[in-house]
Amino acid sequence: MVRAWIIATIICLCEAHWSPKMLQGESKYLKPEFKEKYFPQLMDHFNYNSMGNGTYLQRYLISDQYWKRGYGPIFFYAGNEGDIWEFALNSGFITELAAQEKALVVFAEHRYYGKSLPFGQDSFHIPEVGLLTIEQAMADYAVLITELKKELRAQACPVIVFGGSYGGMLSVYMRVRYPNIVAGALAASAPILSTAGMGDPAQFFRDVTADFENYKPACREAVKGAFQKLQALAEKEDFAQIKSEFSLCKTPSSAADVHQLNGLLRNAFTLMAMLDYPYKTEFISSMPAFPVKVACDTMLKGNDLMSALKDTVGIVYNATGTLSCLDIYSLYVECADPTGCGLGFDSMAWDYQACTEIEMCFESNGVSDMFPVMPFTQQQREQYCAKRWAVLPRPGWLKTQYWGDDLATASNIIFSNGDLDPWANGGVRKSLSSSLIAINIPDGAHHLDLRASNPEDPDSVIQARKLEAQIISQWVTMERMRMKHRSQDL
């Protein structure tokens, strides 16, 4: 039944009003004109007597350039682990769809990220950081949506929530937790299963490896061989040679330094696999077009594997070629997320979340993947988080709180995933009902479908956006009908 519905929908795409060719040609004219605003948000939505019974200023971006005031839908992006401008400027599909649907667009910044710091520079002190939870962030979004609808006289405007990666997880949770506020959700590249402790800890780095191996099988062997040579030098404690091989700023002096170096090197491959877009980008990191291809060609260009590995990770860490050496502790910070937390305050916020609600006990083993043996068990996570944040993780909480893999009774959620994305297999890959729809994109990297239309887009992402646009349009129509009937009943 579900499969038949999806096939029928695809067949009908030719009748939809979405026109990707037109948007590709005109996307340069669809630049969002966002206004940056701040909303006085409650620090603590759930405890009237807590330290956070005041308010903080939550940043959000808003664009009404395409909105049919009082009628068009509201497209709301659930901000994730970073500055909200980064997501607004790299999610052009939402603006393109807003032009088609005459929608208001809102990008809301997640508490404790960007400029939305509840306690300012003290936000990451203990216990102030304790108000950083998914529940609090979603309550922020629910309140913001509700108040904006009142302020803009938009009570009759259906709300569709969008999100990519962790933001995609939040879009799912918003639809599950606040179906009275959110009519539907597009969750792009949302690993809602793996981050809830469901799945194989080896999956993520196995899939990173597969991206490179699928381009050229020899690439996997070259990378693995380079790491083995590094390990051999480490076992001999030939730290001077390691420094020379990788142009490090300081000579390693311990196994801990070598572990840090391995983490930095592995992280470069993670980023290139995630951001394997068909054109040059500046999102998260400066990347060339098809970075996996560029990386593999670099790894295979000569016989010196160590030199090739240094040049390959330089695609990420030294894109401009201006660094004379690599500082392994400033370029990469080890944290409770083995795939990387980033740098600065945002990295501290994500590290705390990875120590509390979000489970990411991913590890490489050197057998199913091409990386060094780097385990990260629940016990290691507990030890790290107790020392760093004075907290103990709560395994299984996301599964309990947000339905885990038993989402069948939910509705109106699109789960989109790209086959090139190592996060994909931690998400929903099969449709669960006629309104819980999985869209798999064979040539897609990490939430490529949320990005603006581009002449270099593979056909698979163009077709995915067509389907997403049609489904969202149907949800908007259905919600308008529901709201109309409800007002008549009252």
Secondary structure, DSSP 8 states (H G I E B T S, - for coil): -HHHHHHHHHHGGGGSS--HHHHHHHGGG-----EEEEEEEES-SS-TTSTT-SEEEEEEEEE-TT--TTTS-EEEEE--SS-HHHHHTT-HHHHHHHHHHT-EEEEE--TTSTT--TTGGGTTSTTGGGG--HHHHHHHHHHHHHHHHHHTT-TTS-EEEEEETHHHHHHHHHHHH-TTT-SEEEEET--TTGGGT-S-TTHHHHHHHHHHHHH-HHHHHHHHHHHHHHHHHHHTT-HHHHHHHHTBSS---SHHHHHHHHHHHHHHHHHHHHT--SS-B-SSS-B-SSHHHHHHHHHTSSS-HHHHHHHHHHHHH-TTS--SSB-HHHH----S-TT---SHHHHHHHHHHHTTT------B-SSSSSS--B---HHHHHHHHHHHHS----TTHHHHHT-TT--TT--SEEEEEETT-TTGGGS--S--BTTEEEEEETT--TTGGGS---TT--HHHHHHHHHHHHHHHHHHHHHHHHHHHHHHH-
